[in-house]
Amino acid sequence: MSQINIHEAKTHLSRLVKEAAKGKEIVIAIAGKPAARLVPLEAAPGKKRKPGRLKGKIHIAGDFDAPLPDELLKQFNKGPIFP
């Protein structure tokens, strides 16, 4: 763990972030007093995806992508913005 003054941290932020990403912990100080800590992010615990897990649970209508009725299209295209 290293301590660095805030002015130097602002000047070298990209380098410090790269170091933190590699696992180094950096303390940022204001007037010599520790104020913040720059640490690497922990990997998000992800669940393994299982293809087909929702098979049979989702239904999409056969006419899902069929053209809309003319009356409904007219409301979308030429209807008032605020009814």
C-alpha positions in Angstrom: 0.0 0.0 0.0 1.4 3.4 -0.9 0.2 6.9 0.0 0.1 9.7 -2.5 -0.8 13.4 -2.3 -4.0 14.4 -4.0 -2.2 16.8 -6.4 0.1 14.0 -7.6 -2.9 11.7 -7.8 -4.7 14.1 -10.1 -1.6 14.4 -12.3 -1.0 10.6 -12.5 -4.6 9.3 -12.2 -4.5 7.0 -15.3 -1.3 5.3 -14.1 -2.7 5.0 -10.5 -5.9 3.4 -11.8 -3.8 0.9 -13.9 -1.8 0.0 -10.8 -4.9 -0.4 -8.7 -6.5 -2.7 -11.4 -3.4 -4.9 -11.0 -4.1 -5.3 -7.3 -2.1 -2.5 -5.7 -3.9 -0.4 -3.0 -3.2 3.3 -3.1 -4.1 5.8 -0.4 -4.8 9.4 -1.5 -4.0 12.0 1.1 -4.9 15.6 1.6 -2.2 17.6 3.3 -0.5 14.4 4.4 -3.7 12.9 6.0 -5.3 9.8 4.3 -8.6 10.8 2.7 -9.4 8.0 0.2 -8.4 4.6 -0.9 -8.0 3.4 -4.5 -8.5 -0.3 -4.7 -9.2 -2.8 -7.5 -12.7 -3.8 -8.3 -13.7 -7.3 -7.3 -15.0 -9.4 -10.1 -18.8 -9.6 -10.0 -19.9 -13.0 -8.9 -21.7 -14.2 -12.0 -24.1 -17.1 -12.3 -23.3 -19.5 -15.1 -25.8 -19.2 -17.8 -27.7 -22.3 -18.9 -29.0 -22.2 -22.4 -32.6 -23.3 -22.8 -33.4 -22.6 -19.1 -36.6 -20.8 -20.0 -37.7 -23.2 -22.7 -41.5 -23.6 -22.6 -42.0 -20.7 -20.2 -42.0 -17.9 -22.7 -44.6 -17.6 -25.5 -44.4 -15.3 -28.4 -47.6 -15.0 -30.5 -47.4 -16.2 -34.0 -48.6 -12.7 -35.3 -46.1 -10.8 -33.1 -44.5 -9.1 -36.1 -47.6 -8.8 -38.2 -48.5 -5.3 -39.5 -50.6 -3.2 -37.2 -54.2 -2.5 -38.1 -54.8 0.7 -40.1 -56.7 2.4 -37.3 -53.9 1.8 -34.8 -51.3 3.0 -37.4 -53.3 6.1 -38.0 -53.2 6.9 -34.2 -49.4 6.4 -34.1 -48.7 8.5 -37.2 -51.4 11.2 -37.3 -52.9 11.1 -33.9 -52.5 13.9 -31.3 -49.3 13.8 -29.3 -51.2 14.3 -26.0 -54.7 12.8 -26.3 
